[in-house]
């Protein structure tokens, strides 16, 4: 059994007008056309046409009035549905039913326009906050594909957002973080960089479907900053206290040697002369040692400018005179950084590589490449490799007989001041070690 379609509003209004006027029109026609009416035939037809025209015209006018009012309301609601909140309805009589409907629709448009402006401003604020915060934010859809990533996440993943969006969580190494505890402390490797991370997971809904939000904070960076501040305080204290003692000791040793040389009655023992000379020499060496460590506490803030990688690497290789440093050619890359500080960091790495290769008769190679938003500069040696990687970047720690333990710590401090990192690892393609400096392109 099929249901009859409901009669439209305009058809119902037209029918009501016709039904309401039908008795009056019928009565008038009866009077005009009755046999006892004294009206002439011409007048009868004139009155008939006039009555029918007025009767049907009133019904048509009522139909058009209803249709126009409904069409105006429909157009206004359609504009609101499509997101155009600037259109307003006018022309309706104030206080009428149609006027009340227009006022309500116009107020709805004002409200939606204000709410959209607030939503756009809130979204812009949220986007700006996400881009500026130091923690990496990743959002995954129900199919565990990356939906959103901020700038810190790009740096952590080593790729631009355009390359990351749409990648599965498994390819990014995030599958373990999408289940289990909502807060995890993990030792993980991002972009070949091992560190200690705090991972937080939350769930949010979009289009009625659950999505995953993963926030990753690099605790290693914060711990290294605290470690650096601690070493800086220690160095300042040691420099102050030891220099206060070294200066008079060195001066007194020098004065005693001069006195002994001028005293003819003194035996001028060679042992005394040698002892005083040793005191003066070691005092000077210890002073130079402390001045080297003071660089950790006085490293200035980088002054970035445009740098080309190829000339930078070439210049560093040419500075090393003990061993020829080979360069693996590649397309030149531009980045922003403090050229003096970056040169110092690379000089330290090349010097360590040359020291290691001279022991085995191997060579040293420098190369560079672009890795997403980063540039990687690598220094490879053919030495014996790394035996202890836990203390490589600890100040005062060194495996060289005459080393100060300052080079790698200073190099890492320079790289991290530029928003980058340094990693040292044993090579898998042959003997030796590989040092990789990762720096952001901008």
Phi, psi and omega in degrees: 000125182263145179270141177286138180298141180295143180290137181291160183297316182294324177293323179294318178296316179299318180295321179295320177297317179295316180294320181294326182268351184297316180299316181294317180295320180295316180297319180295318178296325179294317181294317183293320186262007177289156187288333181273359181289133181278004184286142179286167182296319180298318181291324178301312180294322178298313179296323180296313180296319181295317181294314181294321180294317179295319182297309180289326178295321178296321178295317179295321179296318177298320179297314181293324179297317179293317181297316181297316180298316181292324179293321178297314179297320179296318179295320178297314180294324177296319177297320178295319180296325180275000176092008177265102184260012182267345183280137179231148178268134180225173174095346180282144180292131181296133179093345179281168180297317178295322177297320177296319178297316179300316180299318180294319179294319178296319177296322177297320177296317177299315181297313180295323178295318179294318180294323178294320178298318178295321179294319179296317179294319179295320179295319178296319178295315180297318179297318180295318180296317180298323181288331186267338183290157187273349181267150181274133181240127178233133177241131182240142179279178182301338178269012178061038172251142185294129183251328185207142177211143179263183186294321178295325176294324176298316180295321181292320180278344179075020180219159177284159182299324180298328179278331184278322185301129178095349180285143178293153179298328181296321180291333180269355180080023184257000182303317180296339184271351182269004178213173180083209183296145178285345177226123183227145172251116188229151167262112188224165178242117173243128180052048179061023181240114182274138180194178178259125186231147170255123183245125176242138181237140176218164181241137175224163185246138176219128185056032178078005181244145182285135176237164182247134175245123182240124179245124184241122178248129180276102179285335181299320180297315180295319179295321179292325177296316177295321178297319180296317178297322179296316179295323179297318178295318179298315181297318180297317180294313181297317181299316182294311185289315184289320179297326178298331179268324183294318184301309178292327178298313180296318180294319180293319178298318179295320180293319179297321178297320179294320180296316181297321180295330183268352183265105182288335182283344182280148185292345180052053181298135177296328180295321178294315179299316180295319179295315179295321177297320179294320178299315181295319181294313182290329176296317177295320180295320179293325176296316177296323178300314180291324178295326177295318180290335179296342177299328179297325183273345185239019180293120183286163177293137181300144174249088189288146172206172183293129180229140173262132187290317184301310177296326179297312180295319180299318181294320179296318180295324182286339180288335181278117184257344184284331184209139179289126179262118180281149179240126176272110188293150178201172178296139181292147182228139177258143176213167177256128180186171176275109187298319181297315181291318179295322176299319180297318179297316180290325177299318179298318181292318179294321179298317177297319180295319179294317179302318181291321183286330179295332180290332184247356182078021180269191182240176180230136181231138175245143179208169178210158177199161177267133179230085183066234179277009183241161168242134180251123175249122185245141175237115183247134176242175179237042179273206183276352181089185184261130176259332180226107182262354186287328187246020186298321185258015179274124176301148182079350181265130178207151176255000181267145180300321182249019182280156179256346182073023183255334190298306184292321179298317179292320180296317179294322178298320178294315181297316182289331174294336176268006182081018181245203182203166175230135178230138176240134181208154175287141181287146176259347181263008180164184180287156175110191187232155177234123174255127182240121176257121179249124183230140177290145181289331181222000000 
